[in-house]
Amino acid sequence: MSQLMILTMLIFFGLTVPVAVSIGLAAMSGVAAANLPWLVVAQQIYAALDKYPLVAIPFFILAGNLMEAGGISERLVEFAKSLVGGVQGGLAMACVITCMIFAAVAGSSVATTFAVGAILIPAMVRHGYPAPFAASLQATAAELGVIIPPSVPMILFAVSTDTSTGELFIAGVLPGLLIAAALMAYVWLYARRQRLGLHDGDGRLPLWPALRRAWLALLMPVIILGGIYGGVFTPTEASVVAVVYALVVGMLVYRRIRLADLSATLHRSVIGTASIMFIIANAGVFGFLLNRAGVPDALGQWLGQLFSDKYTFLLGVNAALFLIGMVIETSASIVVLAPLLLPVAVTFGVDPVHFGVIMVINLALGMITPPFGVNLFAASSISGVPLERMVRPLLPFVTTVIGCLLVVTYVPQISLLLRDLVYR
């Protein structure tokens, strides 16, 4: 049965059937092969969606869309430019900083790509940066949206494996900062080598005026993350706070959101939420059937024989997840693979929270690698640069993130230091 399901899923993937539909059809083939009552499908879909932490997903998606519509992202860009705009390559570095701050509320890399890229990609091109470089940088920096908390993929990992969402969130802070610092270092070296960004400081606001314009936007991640780690509200409740804050600031303070605009913002949020929930629902049935067939235990025994220690295991898992992330959407990969791989990782002595961070960073690479990198498509649509022209400037960015991933993998303290300080 399990072989039939996996083969069916791969066939539909090859036929470019949407991921959620492919998983659902594969699960239905498993139900038919096992002669189970079809009521099982409805039961497992309900069980997969009936989880309180999932409530955070639609609210964080809506918060990101409200930040974009309400002018919050624009003020974050101005503030980031005031910090580093005077440095050679500062405009490109501002892209990384803005994505990092925006990610601290939005939780979505695609939302970060559109919100920040719509402002900074044209600005970088006007300042002489090659358009393919600008688009590739934006796509890569937006990846921070799923690493720096709050993060929708981390919520999915937590729900799929019964891991603490709060612990995963705080464990993503230092790895996210490490990746941001590495990207900024590469951008600075690239700008100096290519003699780019010599006039990045033109037109930027001084720090204090930029701070006055952006302080409400900057206060948003402080409230959200401070509230979570201070015990004021849970990550799920924080998502509602983020929506209310973005709505109040966008409508009443910045006055960029009108009642007529809310319909389009809500529509985008509903579509984004529905696509993720559809994947979770179908993956719930798929995972139930795999567990019933004993696949997790068999996989654990096979991996235990294949790898002798946790270091080779983590290297093998990183390589496999990198390839999987290139062809399968991140949310689907997490809800299907996390329950299978985590028990094996634990037997090798890997902390569940550390493994969650590794998995999220690795699969996030799939968002910036062809053929199905969603961030690449988003950056391409904003910049007008064909996808094939983005590949060459993208390679150094991918290499930089992979280097950071290996550091995070083999130095677990980077992920666990803040977790242990707050929760232990």
Buried (B, 14 or more C-beta within 10 A) or exposed (E): BBEBBBEBBEEBBEEEBBBBEBBBBBBBBBBEBBEBEEEBBEBBBEEBBEBEBBBBBBBBBBBBBBBBBBBBBBBBBBBBBBBBBEBBBBBBBBBBBBBBBBBBBBBBBBBBBBBBBBBBBBBBBEBBBBBBBBBBBBBBBBBBBBBBBBBBBBBBBBBBBEBBBBBBBBBBBBBBBBBBEBBBEBBBEBBEEEEBBEEBBEEBBEEEEBBEBBEBBBEBBEBBBEBBBEEEBBBBBBBBBBBEBBBBBBBEEBEBBEEEBBEEBEEBBEEBBEBBBBBBBBBBBBBBBBBBBEBBEEBBEEBEEEBEEBEEBBBEBBEEBBEBBBBBBBBBBBBBBBBBBBBBBBBBEBBBBBBBBBBBBBBBBBBBBBEBBBBBBBBBBBBEBEBEBBBEBBEBBBEBBBBBBBBBBEBBEBBBBBBBEBBE
